[in-house]
Amino acid sequence: MTASDRPTKRLQTRRQNEQAILEAAEKVFAEAGFGGATMQLIADMAGLPKANLHYYFATKEELYRKVVSRIFEIWLHAADTFDNAPGPVEGIGAYIDAKMDISRRHPFGSKVWASEVMHGAPVIQDYLETTLRDWTAGRIAAIQRWIDEGRLAPVDPRHLLYMIWATTQHYADFGHQIETLNAGNPLSEKQWAAAKESVKKIILRGIGATGFPA
């Protein structure tokens, strides 16, 4: 290894360690809650010494906020489909697809978020009052524009968003229940594809999205 290669190698190691820590923290926080989680548990789950964990995240609260902000940013990015979509079928349909995919890839992050909000958001209330509020207002405006153009039925945009969130995140937050009702097995690729299509059909047909097959 040359001297010029060392910074790149260190950066790669740092990213790998941070990824391992965040994935472990998501699982531990989801299963034990903020109060029950410990930095030692997370370090053990990540396969790293506890001292390494504190090198990247000084406190448990700092790590918790990173876990919550990461799933939040992933969700916000999923809604980019609204910004340039030619219509509600494309915009809302792609958003539902993205949210369902996130529930499959990041079930523990979703559970951490749900638990935090159910307990009154003691750590991330500032996210709700700033970023989430602003983001929601922008998506409400997009949905209302489609309604005004006659491309959606006159529904309350806010409650439409709540329905999408509740439905798509159900597949993460209640994954154990879904597996139990699926003969104890995780949904297969085919079942996931069918679930996504069903959710889109129910919601898009229900709101009268023009251009979606009846």
Summary of the structure (lengths in Angstrom):
residues: 214
radius of gyration: 19.9
end to end distance: 61.6
largest distance: 64.1
contacts: 617
relative contact order: 0.10
helix: 78%
strand: 0%
